[in-house]
Amino acid sequence: MSELLNGVFRAVTTLLGLLMIAMGGIWILQGLGIAFLNSFMANQIQWSVYGVLLALVGVGEVWWANSRAGYYKAR
């Protein structure tokens, strides 16, 4: 049962991380004025910075969620 819960938790956190990366990418593009120009976030460099930070957190979450698999298999 714990292996099933571990798999579900890993899948959910990986999807969350991927969504964070995608949202960060959108924020970067908006902040740089490349895409979605009809938004209040367009051409605001602070949103590019927030996007980079969010994408980095998302990458960290994906890495963390998938690096734990070996720990549980070793037990």
MDAnalysis code that builds the backbone (N, CA, C; Angstrom):
import MDAnalysis as mda
import numpy as np

u = mda.Universe.empty(225, n_residues=75, atom_resindex=np.repeat(np.arange(75), 3), trajectory=True)
u.add_TopologyAttr("name", ["N", "CA", "C"] * 75)
u.add_TopologyAttr("resid", np.arange(1, 76))
u.add_TopologyAttr("resname", ["MET", "SER", "GLU", "LEU", "LEU", "ASN", "GLY", "VAL", "PHE", "ARG", "ALA", "VAL", "THR", "THR", "LEU", "LEU", "GLY", "LEU", "LEU", "MET", "ILE", "ALA", "MET", "GLY", "GLY", "ILE", "TRP", "ILE", "LEU", "GLN", "GLY", "LEU", "GLY", "ILE", "ALA", "PHE", "LEU", "ASN", "SER", "PHE", "MET", "ALA", "ASN", "GLN", "ILE", "GLN", "TRP", "SER", "VAL", "TYR", "GLY", "VAL", "LEU", "LEU", "ALA", "LEU", "VAL", "GLY", "VAL", "GLY", "GLU", "VAL", "TRP", "TRP", "ALA", "ASN", "SER", "ARG", "ALA", "GLY", "TYR", "TYR", "LYS", "ALA", "ARG"])
u.atoms.positions = np.array([
    [0.820, -1.202, 0.000],
    [0.000, 0.000, 0.000],
    [0.862, 1.263, 0.000],
    [1.973, 1.224, 0.751],
    [2.816, 2.416, 0.809],
    [3.472, 2.694, -0.540],
    [3.768, 1.630, -1.315],
    [4.341, 1.844, -2.646],
    [3.332, 2.526, -3.568],
    [2.060, 2.163, -3.435],
    [1.021, 2.795, -4.237],
    [0.898, 4.273, -3.886],
    [0.867, 4.575, -2.591],
    [0.775, 5.971, -2.160],
    [2.007, 6.753, -2.591],
    [3.165, 6.132, -2.533],
    [4.381, 6.805, -2.972],
    [4.295, 7.135, -4.467],
    [3.792, 6.198, -5.258],
    [3.651, 6.452, -6.685],
    [2.665, 7.562, -6.989],
    [1.555, 7.569, -6.272],
    [0.551, 8.621, -6.467],
    [1.119, 9.976, -6.056],
    [1.784, 10.010, -4.916],
    [2.378, 11.257, -4.440],
    [3.427, 11.765, -5.415],
    [4.246, 10.859, -5.928],
    [5.278, 11.256, -6.883],
    [4.657, 11.797, -8.165],
    [3.595, 11.161, -8.650],
    [2.935, 11.627, -9.867],
    [2.307, 12.999, -9.666],
    [1.648, 13.191, -8.538],
    [0.988, 14.473, -8.264],
    [2.014, 15.588, -8.125],
    [3.092, 15.344, -7.386],
    [4.088, 16.399, -7.214],
    [4.845, 16.674, -8.505],
    [5.052, 15.656, -9.336],
    [5.686, 15.882, -10.631],
    [4.789, 16.736, -11.522],
    [3.498, 16.439, -11.547],
    [2.570, 17.257, -12.339],
    [2.509, 18.690, -11.834],
    [2.525, 18.857, -10.525],
    [2.540, 20.211, -9.961],
    [3.799, 20.959, -10.390],
    [4.929, 20.282, -10.344],
    [6.176, 20.902, -10.769],
    [6.151, 21.284, -12.237],
    [5.598, 20.411, -13.078],
    [5.501, 20.722, -14.504],
    [4.575, 21.909, -14.761],
    [3.488, 21.983, -13.993],
    [2.597, 23.146, -14.121],
    [3.299, 24.431, -13.694],
    [4.126, 24.344, -12.649],
    [4.889, 25.516, -12.210],
    [5.876, 25.963, -13.292],
    [6.515, 24.999, -13.947],
    [7.452, 25.332, -15.018],
    [6.713, 26.010, -16.179],
    [5.558, 25.457, -16.552],
    [4.779, 26.042, -17.649],
    [4.293, 27.447, -17.296],
    [3.792, 27.621, -16.083],
    [3.311, 28.938, -15.668],
    [4.467, 29.934, -15.600],
    [5.614, 29.487, -15.112],
    [6.786, 30.358, -15.085],
    [7.202, 30.778, -16.481],
    [7.124, 29.852, -17.431],
    [7.453, 30.185, -18.813],
    [6.505, 31.227, -19.392],
    [5.238, 31.086, -19.072],
    [4.255, 32.076, -19.543],
    [4.545, 33.438, -18.932],
    [4.839, 33.461, -17.655],
    [5.151, 34.731, -16.997],
    [6.402, 35.374, -17.587],
    [7.401, 34.549, -17.909],
    [8.616, 35.086, -18.523],
    [8.286, 35.726, -19.864],
    [7.525, 35.019, -20.688],
    [7.168, 35.555, -22.004],
    [6.333, 36.823, -21.886],
    [5.425, 36.856, -20.932],
    [4.620, 38.064, -20.745],
    [5.480, 39.223, -20.267],
    [6.336, 38.962, -19.314],
    [7.178, 40.023, -18.774],
    [8.127, 40.617, -19.793],
    [8.577, 39.780, -20.719],
    [9.478, 40.267, -21.761],
    [8.736, 40.863, -22.950],
    [7.413, 40.791, -22.949],
    [6.604, 41.358, -24.024],
    [6.633, 40.529, -25.288],
    [6.776, 39.219, -25.154],
    [6.841, 38.334, -26.318],
    [5.475, 37.719, -26.626],
    [4.723, 37.374, -25.603],
    [3.438, 36.703, -25.802],
    [2.395, 37.291, -24.868],
    [1.131, 37.083, -25.222],
    [-0.001, 37.520, -24.395],
    [0.110, 39.011, -24.056],
    [0.202, 39.824, -25.090],
    [0.457, 41.253, -24.905],
    [-0.750, 42.032, -24.411],
    [-1.920, 41.431, -24.364],
    [-3.100, 42.145, -23.885],
    [-3.309, 41.943, -22.387],
    [-2.267, 41.630, -21.656],
    [-2.339, 41.385, -20.225],
    [-1.699, 42.542, -19.460],
    [-2.114, 42.707, -18.222],
    [-1.493, 43.732, -17.383],
    [-0.041, 43.390, -17.053],
    [0.348, 42.137, -17.267],
    [1.705, 41.690, -16.979],
    [2.660, 41.930, -18.148],
    [2.144, 42.351, -19.288],
    [2.967, 42.525, -20.490],
    [3.963, 43.665, -20.297],
    [5.187, 43.414, -20.734],
    [6.275, 44.394, -20.682],
    [6.600, 44.865, -19.270],
    [6.365, 44.025, -18.289],
    [6.729, 44.316, -16.902],
    [7.815, 43.323, -16.497],
    [9.042, 43.795, -16.383],
    [10.184, 42.911, -16.165],
    [10.075, 42.135, -14.847],
    [9.357, 42.674, -13.876],
    [9.220, 41.966, -12.599],
    [8.541, 40.614, -12.793],
    [7.628, 40.513, -13.767],
    [6.954, 39.233, -14.004],
    [7.897, 38.220, -14.631],
    [8.889, 38.690, -15.364],
    [9.906, 37.774, -15.883],
    [10.735, 37.202, -14.739],
    [11.058, 38.034, -13.784],
    [11.820, 37.569, -12.616],
    [10.985, 36.572, -11.816],
    [9.720, 36.887, -11.578],
    [8.838, 35.957, -10.866],
    [8.708, 34.642, -11.630],
    [8.650, 34.724, -12.953],
    [8.544, 33.526, -13.775],
    [9.770, 32.637, -13.673],
    [10.941, 33.263, -13.675],
    [12.176, 32.486, -13.531],
    [12.200, 31.799, -12.176],
    [11.834, 32.518, -11.132],
    [11.820, 31.925, -9.791],
    [10.820, 30.770, -9.700],
    [9.634, 30.955, -10.250],
    [8.627, 29.905, -10.218],
    [9.077, 28.686, -11.020],
    [9.682, 28.912, -12.176],
    [10.167, 27.796, -12.988],
    [11.272, 27.040, -12.270],
    [12.154, 27.744, -11.575],
    [13.215, 27.075, -10.816],
    [12.647, 26.244, -9.665],
    [11.640, 26.766, -9.000],
    [10.983, 25.986, -7.942],
    [10.327, 24.751, -8.545],
    [9.715, 24.888, -9.707],
    [9.100, 23.750, -10.380],
    [10.115, 22.693, -10.774],
    [11.265, 23.115, -11.285],
    [12.330, 22.162, -11.627],
    [12.807, 21.440, -10.376],
    [12.969, 22.188, -9.294],
    [13.371, 21.566, -8.035],
    [12.355, 20.564, -7.525],
    [11.092, 20.876, -7.679],
    [10.054, 19.960, -7.225],
    [10.011, 18.687, -8.060],
    [10.161, 18.824, -9.360],
    [10.187, 17.638, -10.229],
    [11.396, 16.773, -9.872],
    [12.540, 17.399, -9.686],
    [13.746, 16.653, -9.328],
    [13.563, 15.955, -7.986],
    [13.060, 16.687, -6.992],
    [12.881, 16.123, -5.655],
    [11.900, 14.950, -5.680],
    [10.809, 15.108, -6.374],
    [9.793, 14.057, -6.405],
    [10.322, 12.784, -7.048],
    [11.163, 12.911, -8.047],
    [11.639, 11.727, -8.754],
    [12.951, 11.184, -8.211],
    [13.658, 11.950, -7.412],
    [14.901, 11.440, -6.832],
    [14.624, 10.603, -5.583],
    [13.456, 10.703, -5.021],
    [13.102, 9.952, -3.824],
    [12.768, 8.501, -4.124],
    [12.546, 8.148, -5.370],
    [12.124, 6.800, -5.720],
    [13.170, 5.764, -5.282],
    [14.434, 6.063, -5.451],
    [15.497, 5.140, -5.054],
    [15.547, 4.904, -3.561],
    [15.195, 5.919, -2.803],
    [15.192, 5.791, -1.340],
    [14.190, 4.731, -0.891],
    [13.016, 4.747, -1.475],
    [11.989, 3.797, -1.060],
    [12.264, 2.395, -1.590],
    [12.915, 2.284, -2.747],
    [13.236, 0.958, -3.282],
    [14.354, 0.312, -2.475],
    [15.249, 1.109, -1.879],
    [16.360, 0.568, -1.104],
    [15.917, 0.030, 0.246],
    [14.759, 0.398, 0.704],
    [14.287, -0.028, 2.026],
    [13.818, -1.417, 1.988],
])
